[in-house]
Amino acid sequence: VQQEGSLKVSYKDDSDSRSAVTRADVEAQSFIIDSITNYWQTRKGEIPNIIGEEDQGMTKNNNACSSLVVRLRGNLVQPNSFFSPMETAQPLLPSIQSLSQVTLYVDPLDGTREFVEGRYENVSCLIGISIHGRPVAGVIGLPFATTETEKEDDVHVVYGLVGRGIGYCTANYNCLEKTITEMTCGQPGIPTSYINEQRTRNNNASLMTGDSFDRSPLLSNMLTVARVALEKDDVTVQHDIVGGAGKKMLLCAYASCCTSSTNNQRVQFSFKKQSTYLWDTCAPEAILHAVGGKVTDAFGSPLVYNTNKLFTKNSLGVIASCSHGRNYHDAICRTLVFMKETSSTSLL
């Protein structure tokens, strides 16, 4: 679609450029859901719950991409292709009796506004898997990750499984297998641009938001509270504007994987206001959990991934932090709770 230049842009809200929907959104979702449905229906005779961002833009028998439905491969991810920086394993995945207890959240084009405006580095495809309301696995596709000169180790897909860690597929759809023992900065798996930036910004904190942060009282308070907490410990704070909900949380996961010989590690946070939805957060939250990061609403409660399509909005905002920012994360949430309980004006 991008190469053809035929985006067919429409807006869910004519006054909000962030509500853009393109032909790519609808066709990509149809392709993803049809392929998943076909796989599980053929293999198990049942399918998991699937909630997609563009459900309203699709008819029940949408055949926009029926000719593109592919047979899903089961051999891309190998048991030894995961990396985790954590010393202790997390709890095992919850058991299920049927696929009805599993819900997939699909955002076929996270960062649609960025896609329309040509800021392709912030565009991703998100598929998250939740069981009993908790995210357990996620996949982030990076369709525009390839540099001008394609390299075999360019990362095109990042995946994570809670309790196992994260891994990636390259441009040739090869998965990392025992080529490194740890994914520290400077080794494969993390984009070179991020590595170079990391080296110049150790011992500081990146507070990431979208460019409309000043329109939300809650988001403004998040930033203020975080800055105060970090600067109290002499941490240099920088506010970074990053497009795409998935991209911001993926950067937190990268930061969790970047180890340092000193204690001067970069702390990375992503703050989102109340305009994100569960399909924006399910996949990157699972990936971030898999490397020790943390995701909650603004007041410290976990996000609940229910199967009711009417309750998919993250109405209390979202805070995501890398693994070595968890203590600050908790402190920020406690302060916001105190402000909520004592302030005469609403934080929301």
C-alpha positions as a Markdown table, in Angstrom:
| # | Residue | x | y | z |
|---|---|---|---|---|
| 1 | Val | 0.0 | 0.0 | 0.0 |
| 2 | Gln | 2.8 | 2.4 | 0.9 |
| 3 | Gln | 4.6 | 1.7 | -2.3 |
| 4 | Glu | 1.5 | 2.2 | -4.4 |
| 5 | Gly | 0.8 | 5.5 | -2.6 |
| 6 | Ser | -2.9 | 4.6 | -2.5 |
| 7 | Leu | -3.6 | 5.0 | 1.3 |
| 8 | Lys | -7.3 | 5.9 | 1.1 |
| 9 | Val | -7.1 | 7.9 | 4.4 |
| 10 | Ser | -10.2 | 8.5 | 6.4 |
| 11 | Tyr | -10.7 | 9.7 | 10.0 |
| 12 | Lys | -12.7 | 8.3 | 12.9 |
| 13 | Asp | -12.7 | 11.9 | 14.2 |
| 14 | Asp | -12.4 | 14.5 | 11.6 |
| 15 | Ser | -10.9 | 16.9 | 14.1 |
| 16 | Asp | -8.1 | 14.6 | 15.2 |
| 17 | Ser | -5.3 | 13.6 | 12.9 |
| 18 | Arg | -4.4 | 10.7 | 15.3 |
| 19 | Ser | -7.7 | 9.0 | 14.4 |
| 20 | Ala | -6.5 | 8.3 | 10.8 |
| 21 | Val | -7.4 | 5.0 | 9.2 |
| 22 | Thr | -6.0 | 3.8 | 5.9 |
| 23 | Arg | -6.5 | 1.0 | 3.4 |
| 24 | Ala | -3.4 | -0.6 | 5.0 |
| 25 | Asp | -5.0 | -0.7 | 8.4 |
| 26 | Val | -8.1 | -2.6 | 7.2 |
| 27 | Glu | -6.4 | -4.9 | 4.8 |
| 28 | Ala | -3.6 | -5.8 | 7.2 |
| 29 | Gln | -6.1 | -6.7 | 9.9 |
| 30 | Ser | -8.1 | -8.8 | 7.5 |
| 31 | Phe | -4.9 | -10.6 | 6.5 |
| 32 | Ile | -3.8 | -11.2 | 10.1 |
| 33 | Ile | -7.1 | -12.4 | 11.5 |
| 34 | Asp | -8.1 | -14.5 | 8.5 |
| 35 | Ser | -4.7 | -16.3 | 8.6 |
| 36 | Ile | -4.9 | -16.9 | 12.4 |
| 37 | Thr | -8.5 | -18.1 | 12.2 |
| 38 | Asn | -7.8 | -20.4 | 9.3 |
| 39 | Tyr | -4.8 | -22.0 | 11.2 |
| 40 | Trp | -6.6 | -22.7 | 14.4 |
| 41 | Gln | -9.9 | -23.7 | 12.8 |
| 42 | Thr | -8.1 | -26.2 | 10.7 |
| 43 | Arg | -5.9 | -27.5 | 13.6 |
| 44 | Lys | -8.1 | -27.4 | 16.6 |
| 45 | Gly | -11.6 | -26.9 | 15.3 |
| 46 | Glu | -11.9 | -23.7 | 17.4 |
| 47 | Ile | -10.4 | -20.3 | 17.4 |
| 48 | Pro | -9.3 | -17.9 | 20.2 |
| 49 | Asn | -11.1 | -14.6 | 20.9 |
| 50 | Ile | -9.7 | -11.9 | 18.6 |
| 51 | Ile | -10.1 | -8.2 | 19.1 |
| 52 | Gly | -8.8 | -5.9 | 16.4 |
| 53 | Glu | -8.6 | -2.1 | 16.3 |
| 54 | Glu | -10.3 | -2.0 | 12.9 |
| 55 | Asp | -13.1 | -4.3 | 13.7 |
| 56 | Gln | -15.7 | -1.6 | 12.9 |
| 57 | Gly | -14.1 | -1.1 | 9.5 |
| 58 | Met | -14.5 | -4.8 | 8.5 |
| 59 | Thr | -17.6 | -6.7 | 7.6 |
| 60 | Lys | -18.0 | -10.2 | 9.0 |
| 61 | Asn | -17.3 | -11.7 | 5.5 |
| 62 | Asn | -14.6 | -9.2 | 4.6 |
| 63 | Asn | -12.6 | -10.8 | 1.7 |
| 64 | Ala | -10.2 | -7.9 | 1.0 |
| 65 | Cys | -7.2 | -10.0 | 1.6 |
| 66 | Ser | -8.7 | -13.5 | 1.2 |
| 67 | Ser | -6.2 | -14.2 | -1.6 |
| 68 | Leu | -3.3 | -13.3 | 0.7 |
| 69 | Val | -4.2 | -15.7 | 3.6 |
| 70 | Val | -1.1 | -17.8 | 4.3 |
| 71 | Arg | -0.5 | -21.0 | 6.1 |
| 72 | Leu | 1.2 | -20.0 | 9.4 |
| 73 | Arg | 4.6 | -21.5 | 10.0 |
| 74 | Gly | 5.3 | -23.2 | 13.3 |
| 75 | Asn | 9.0 | -23.5 | 13.1 |
| 76 | Leu | 10.2 | -19.8 | 13.2 |
| 77 | Val | 10.6 | -19.5 | 17.0 |
| 78 | Gln | 12.8 | -22.1 | 18.5 |
| 79 | Pro | 13.2 | -22.9 | 22.3 |
| 80 | Asn | 16.7 | -21.6 | 22.4 |
| 81 | Ser | 16.0 | -18.3 | 20.5 |
| 82 | Phe | 14.9 | -16.4 | 23.6 |
| 83 | Phe | 17.0 | -14.0 | 25.7 |
| 84 | Ser | 16.2 | -12.7 | 29.2 |
| 85 | Pro | 18.4 | -10.3 | 31.3 |
| 86 | Met | 16.8 | -11.6 | 34.4 |
| 87 | Glu | 18.5 | -14.1 | 36.7 |
| 88 | Thr | 15.4 | -15.8 | 37.9 |
| 89 | Ala | 12.6 | -17.1 | 35.7 |
| 90 | Gln | 9.1 | -15.7 | 35.9 |
| 91 | Pro | 6.1 | -17.9 | 36.7 |
| 92 | Leu | 5.0 | -20.4 | 34.1 |
| 93 | Leu | 2.2 | -19.6 | 31.7 |
| 94 | Pro | -1.3 | -20.2 | 33.1 |
| 95 | Ser | -3.0 | -23.4 | 31.9 |
| 96 | Ile | -6.1 | -23.3 | 29.7 |
| 97 | Gln | -8.8 | -25.7 | 28.9 |
| 98 | Ser | -9.8 | -24.3 | 25.6 |
| 99 | Leu | -9.0 | -21.4 | 23.2 |
| 100 | Ser | -12.0 | -19.5 | 24.5 |
| 101 | Gln | -9.8 | -18.5 | 27.4 |
| 102 | Val | -7.3 | -16.9 | 25.1 |
| 103 | Thr | -7.7 | -13.5 | 23.6 |
| 104 | Leu | -5.6 | -12.0 | 20.8 |
| 105 | Tyr | -5.4 | -8.2 | 20.5 |
| 106 | Val | -4.4 | -7.0 | 17.0 |
| 107 | Asp | -3.3 | -3.5 | 16.0 |
| 108 | Pro | -2.6 | -4.0 | 12.3 |
| 109 | Leu | -0.9 | -0.6 | 12.0 |
| 110 | Asp | 0.2 | 1.1 | 15.2 |
| 111 | Gly | 1.2 | 4.6 | 14.4 |
| 112 | Thr | -1.3 | 5.2 | 11.5 |
| 113 | Arg | -0.8 | 9.0 | 11.7 |
| 114 | Glu | 3.0 | 8.4 | 11.5 |
| 115 | Phe | 2.4 | 6.2 | 8.5 |
| 116 | Val | 0.3 | 8.8 | 6.7 |
| 117 | Glu | 2.9 | 11.5 | 7.5 |
| 118 | Gly | 5.8 | 9.4 | 6.4 |
| 119 | Arg | 7.5 | 8.9 | 9.8 |
| 120 | Tyr | 7.8 | 5.2 | 9.1 |
| 121 | Glu | 10.4 | 4.4 | 11.9 |
| 122 | Asn | 7.5 | 4.7 | 14.4 |
| 123 | Val | 5.1 | 2.3 | 12.6 |
| 124 | Ser | 4.6 | -1.2 | 13.8 |
| 125 | Cys | 2.2 | -4.1 | 13.7 |
| 126 | Leu | 1.1 | -5.5 | 17.1 |
| 127 | Ile | -0.3 | -8.9 | 18.0 |
| 128 | Gly | -0.6 | -9.6 | 21.7 |
| 129 | Ile | -1.9 | -12.7 | 23.4 |
| 130 | Ser | -3.6 | -12.7 | 26.8 |
| 131 | Ile | -4.8 | -15.5 | 29.0 |
| 132 | His | -7.3 | -14.9 | 31.9 |
| 133 | Gly | -6.9 | -11.1 | 31.3 |
| 134 | Arg | -3.0 | -11.0 | 31.5 |
| 135 | Pro | -0.6 | -10.5 | 28.6 |
| 136 | Val | 1.6 | -13.6 | 28.1 |
| 137 | Ala | 3.1 | -13.2 | 24.6 |
| 138 | Gly | 3.5 | -10.6 | 22.0 |
| 139 | Val | 4.9 | -9.9 | 18.5 |
| 140 | Ile | 5.9 | -6.5 | 17.2 |
| 141 | Gly | 6.4 | -6.4 | 13.4 |
| 142 | Leu | 8.6 | -3.6 | 12.1 |
| 143 | Pro | 7.6 | -3.3 | 8.4 |
| 144 | Phe | 9.9 | -0.3 | 7.7 |
| 145 | Ala | 12.9 | -1.4 | 9.9 |
| 146 | Thr | 15.2 | -2.2 | 6.9 |
| 147 | Thr | 17.8 | 0.4 | 6.2 |
| 148 | Glu | 18.6 | 1.7 | 2.7 |
| 149 | Thr | 21.2 | -1.0 | 2.4 |
| 150 | Glu | 19.4 | -4.1 | 3.7 |
| 151 | Lys | 21.5 | -6.2 | 6.0 |
| 152 | Glu | 20.9 | -9.8 | 7.0 |
| 153 | Asp | 20.7 | -8.9 | 10.7 |
| 154 | Asp | 18.1 | -6.1 | 10.3 |
| 155 | Val | 15.4 | -6.8 | 12.9 |
| 156 | His | 12.0 | -7.1 | 11.3 |
| 157 | Val | 10.1 | -8.9 | 14.1 |
| 158 | Val | 10.5 | -8.8 | 17.9 |
| 159 | Tyr | 8.7 | -11.4 | 19.9 |
| 160 | Gly | 8.4 | -12.1 | 23.6 |
| 161 | Leu | 7.1 | -14.8 | 25.9 |
| 162 | Val | 6.6 | -14.1 | 29.6 |
| 163 | Gly | 8.8 | -16.4 | 31.6 |
| 164 | Arg | 11.2 | -17.0 | 28.6 |
| 165 | Gly | 12.4 | -13.7 | 27.4 |
| 166 | Ile | 12.4 | -12.0 | 23.9 |
| 167 | Gly | 13.9 | -12.8 | 20.5 |
| 168 | Tyr | 13.8 | -11.5 | 17.0 |
| 169 | Cys | 13.5 | -12.4 | 13.4 |
| 170 | Thr | 15.8 | -10.9 | 10.8 |
| 171 | Ala | 15.1 | -9.6 | 7.3 |
| 172 | Asn | 15.5 | -13.2 | 6.1 |
| 173 | Tyr | 13.1 | -14.4 | 8.8 |
| 174 | Asn | 15.9 | -16.2 | 10.6 |
| 175 | Cys | 15.6 | -16.4 | 14.4 |
| 176 | Leu | 18.5 | -15.9 | 16.8 |
| 177 | Glu | 19.8 | -19.3 | 17.9 |
| 178 | Lys | 22.7 | -19.5 | 20.4 |
| 179 | Thr | 24.7 | -16.9 | 18.6 |
| 180 | Ile | 25.0 | -14.8 | 21.8 |
| 181 | Thr | 24.7 | -15.6 | 25.4 |
| 182 | Glu | 23.4 | -12.2 | 26.4 |
| 183 | Met | 21.9 | -9.3 | 24.4 |
| 184 | Thr | 24.0 | -6.5 | 25.7 |
| 185 | Cys | 24.2 | -3.2 | 23.8 |
| 186 | Gly | 26.5 | -3.6 | 20.8 |
| 187 | Gln | 25.4 | -7.1 | 20.1 |
| 188 | Pro | 22.8 | -8.3 | 17.6 |
| 189 | Gly | 19.1 | -7.8 | 18.2 |
| 190 | Ile | 19.0 | -4.2 | 19.1 |
| 191 | Pro | 19.1 | -1.6 | 16.3 |
| 192 | Thr | 22.4 | 0.2 | 15.7 |
| 193 | Ser | 20.7 | 3.6 | 16.0 |
| 194 | Tyr | 19.5 | 2.8 | 19.5 |
| 195 | Ile | 22.9 | 1.4 | 20.6 |
| 196 | Asn | 24.7 | 4.6 | 19.4 |
| 197 | Glu | 22.2 | 6.8 | 21.3 |
| 198 | Gln | 22.4 | 4.6 | 24.4 |
| 199 | Arg | 26.2 | 5.1 | 24.5 |
| 200 | Thr | 25.9 | 8.9 | 24.6 |
| 201 | Arg | 23.0 | 9.0 | 27.1 |
| 202 | Asn | 24.1 | 6.7 | 30.0 |
| 203 | Asn | 23.1 | 7.8 | 33.5 |
| 204 | Asn | 20.0 | 9.7 | 32.4 |
| 205 | Ala | 16.3 | 9.1 | 32.0 |
| 206 | Ser | 14.2 | 9.3 | 28.9 |
| 207 | Leu | 10.6 | 10.2 | 29.5 |
| 208 | Met | 8.7 | 9.4 | 26.3 |
| 209 | Thr | 5.4 | 10.7 | 25.2 |
| 210 | Gly | 3.5 | 11.6 | 22.0 |
| 211 | Asp | 3.5 | 15.1 | 20.8 |
| 212 | Ser | 0.1 | 16.0 | 22.3 |
| 213 | Phe | 1.3 | 15.6 | 25.9 |
| 214 | Asp | 0.3 | 19.1 | 26.8 |
| 215 | Arg | -3.4 | 18.5 | 26.1 |
| 216 | Ser | -3.8 | 16.0 | 28.9 |
| 217 | Pro | -3.7 | 17.0 | 32.6 |
| 218 | Leu | -3.0 | 13.4 | 33.6 |
| 219 | Leu | -0.1 | 13.1 | 31.2 |
| 220 | Ser | 1.3 | 16.5 | 32.3 |
| 221 | Asn | 1.2 | 15.3 | 35.9 |
| 222 | Met | 2.9 | 12.0 | 35.1 |
| 223 | Leu | 5.8 | 13.9 | 33.5 |
| 224 | Thr | 6.1 | 16.4 | 36.4 |
| 225 | Val | 6.1 | 13.7 | 39.1 |
| 226 | Ala | 8.6 | 11.5 | 37.2 |
| 227 | Arg | 10.9 | 14.4 | 36.7 |
| 228 | Val | 10.9 | 15.3 | 40.4 |
| 229 | Ala | 11.5 | 11.7 | 41.5 |
| 230 | Leu | 14.4 | 11.2 | 39.1 |
| 231 | Glu | 16.1 | 14.6 | 39.6 |
| 232 | Lys | 16.0 | 14.1 | 43.4 |
| 233 | Asp | 18.5 | 11.3 | 42.7 |
| 234 | Asp | 20.6 | 13.5 | 40.4 |
| 235 | Val | 19.4 | 11.7 | 37.3 |
| 236 | Thr | 19.5 | 13.8 | 34.2 |
| 237 | Val | 16.0 | 13.8 | 32.7 |
| 238 | Gln | 15.1 | 14.3 | 29.0 |
| 239 | His | 11.6 | 14.4 | 27.5 |
| 240 | Asp | 11.5 | 12.6 | 24.2 |
| 241 | Ile | 8.7 | 12.8 | 21.7 |
| 242 | Val | 8.2 | 9.4 | 20.1 |
| 243 | Gly | 5.3 | 8.4 | 17.8 |
| 244 | Gly | 3.5 | 5.1 | 18.2 |
| 245 | Ala | 2.4 | 3.4 | 21.4 |
| 246 | Gly | 4.2 | 0.2 | 20.5 |
| 247 | Lys | 7.5 | 1.9 | 19.5 |
| 248 | Lys | 7.7 | 3.7 | 22.9 |
| 249 | Met | 7.2 | 0.5 | 24.9 |
| 250 | Leu | 9.6 | -1.4 | 22.6 |
| 251 | Leu | 12.3 | 1.1 | 23.4 |
| 252 | Cys | 11.7 | 0.4 | 27.1 |
| 253 | Ala | 12.3 | -3.3 | 26.3 |
| 254 | Tyr | 15.5 | -2.5 | 24.5 |
| 255 | Ala | 16.7 | -0.5 | 27.5 |
| 256 | Ser | 16.0 | -3.5 | 29.7 |
| 257 | Cys | 18.3 | -5.6 | 27.5 |
| 258 | Cys | 21.1 | -3.1 | 27.5 |
| 259 | Thr | 23.4 | -4.0 | 30.4 |
| 260 | Ser | 26.3 | -1.9 | 31.6 |
| 261 | Ser | 29.6 | -2.6 | 33.4 |
| 262 | Thr | 28.7 | 0.3 | 35.7 |
| 263 | Asn | 25.5 | 1.4 | 37.5 |
| 264 | Asn | 25.1 | 4.2 | 35.0 |
| 265 | Gln | 22.3 | 2.7 | 33.0 |
| 266 | Arg | 19.8 | 4.6 | 31.0 |
| 267 | Val | 16.3 | 4.6 | 32.5 |
| 268 | Gln | 13.5 | 4.6 | 30.0 |
| 269 | Phe | 9.8 | 5.4 | 30.6 |
| 270 | Ser | 6.8 | 5.6 | 28.3 |
| 271 | Phe | 3.8 | 7.7 | 29.4 |
| 272 | Lys | 0.5 | 7.5 | 27.6 |
| 273 | Lys | -2.7 | 9.4 | 28.2 |
| 274 | Gln | -6.2 | 8.0 | 28.2 |
| 275 | Ser | -6.5 | 7.7 | 24.4 |
| 276 | Thr | -4.8 | 4.3 | 24.0 |
| 277 | Tyr | -6.5 | 0.9 | 23.8 |
| 278 | Leu | -5.7 | -2.6 | 24.8 |
| 279 | Trp | -4.6 | -3.5 | 21.3 |
| 280 | Asp | -2.0 | -0.7 | 21.6 |
| 281 | Thr | -0.5 | -2.2 | 24.8 |
| 282 | Cys | -1.0 | -6.0 | 24.9 |
| 283 | Ala | 1.9 | -7.1 | 22.6 |
| 284 | Pro | 4.5 | -4.6 | 23.9 |
| 285 | Glu | 3.5 | -5.2 | 27.5 |
| 286 | Ala | 4.1 | -8.9 | 27.1 |
| 287 | Ile | 7.5 | -8.2 | 25.5 |
| 288 | Leu | 8.4 | -5.7 | 28.3 |
| 289 | His | 7.3 | -8.1 | 31.0 |
| 290 | Ala | 9.5 | -10.8 | 29.4 |
| 291 | Val | 12.6 | -8.7 | 30.1 |
| 292 | Gly | 11.7 | -7.5 | 33.6 |
| 293 | Gly | 9.9 | -4.2 | 32.7 |
| 294 | Lys | 6.7 | -3.0 | 34.2 |
| 295 | Val | 3.4 | -1.7 | 32.9 |
| 296 | Thr | 0.5 | -0.3 | 34.9 |
| 297 | Asp | -2.1 | 2.4 | 34.7 |
| 298 | Ala | -1.2 | 5.8 | 36.1 |
| 299 | Phe | -2.1 | 4.7 | 39.6 |
| 300 | Gly | -0.2 | 1.5 | 39.7 |
| 301 | Ser | -2.9 | -1.1 | 38.8 |
| 302 | Pro | -2.3 | -3.7 | 36.1 |
| 303 | Leu | -4.1 | -3.4 | 32.8 |
| 304 | Val | -6.8 | -6.0 | 32.4 |
| 305 | Tyr | -7.2 | -7.6 | 29.0 |
| 306 | Asn | -10.9 | -8.6 | 29.1 |
| 307 | Thr | -12.9 | -10.1 | 26.2 |
| 308 | Asn | -15.5 | -7.4 | 26.1 |
| 309 | Lys | -15.0 | -5.2 | 23.1 |
| 310 | Leu | -16.9 | -2.4 | 24.8 |
| 311 | Phe | -14.2 | -2.0 | 27.5 |
| 312 | Thr | -10.9 | -1.8 | 25.6 |
| 313 | Lys | -9.8 | 1.8 | 26.4 |
| 314 | Asn | -7.0 | 2.5 | 28.8 |
| 315 | Ser | -9.0 | 5.2 | 30.6 |
| 316 | Leu | -6.5 | 5.7 | 33.4 |
| 317 | Gly | -3.5 | 6.2 | 31.2 |
| 318 | Val | -0.5 | 3.9 | 30.9 |
| 319 | Ile | 3.0 | 4.0 | 32.4 |
| 320 | Ala | 5.7 | 1.6 | 31.1 |
| 321 | Ser | 9.2 | 1.4 | 32.5 |
| 322 | Cys | 12.3 | -0.6 | 31.7 |
| 323 | Ser | 13.6 | -3.2 | 34.2 |
| 324 | His | 15.9 | -0.9 | 36.1 |
| 325 | Gly | 13.2 | 1.8 | 36.3 |
| 326 | Arg | 10.7 | -0.3 | 38.4 |
| 327 | Asn | 11.5 | 1.5 | 41.7 |
| 328 | Tyr | 10.9 | 4.9 | 40.2 |
| 329 | His | 7.8 | 3.5 | 38.5 |
| 330 | Asp | 6.3 | 2.5 | 41.8 |
| 331 | Ala | 7.2 | 5.8 | 43.4 |
| 332 | Ile | 5.6 | 7.8 | 40.5 |
| 333 | Cys | 2.4 | 5.8 | 40.9 |
| 334 | Arg | 2.2 | 6.3 | 44.6 |
| 335 | Thr | 2.6 | 10.0 | 44.2 |
| 336 | Leu | -0.1 | 10.1 | 41.6 |
| 337 | Val | -2.4 | 8.2 | 43.9 |
| 338 | Phe | -1.8 | 10.7 | 46.7 |
| 339 | Met | -2.4 | 13.6 | 44.4 |
| 340 | Lys | -5.7 | 12.0 | 43.2 |
| 341 | Glu | -6.9 | 11.5 | 46.7 |
| 342 | Thr | -6.0 | 14.9 | 48.0 |
| 343 | Ser | -6.4 | 17.2 | 45.0 |
| 344 | Ser | -9.4 | 19.4 | 44.7 |
| 345 | Thr | -9.3 | 19.1 | 41.0 |
| 346 | Ser | -9.4 | 15.9 | 38.9 |
| 347 | Leu | -6.2 | 14.6 | 37.5 |
| 348 | Leu | -8.0 | 13.1 | 34.5 |
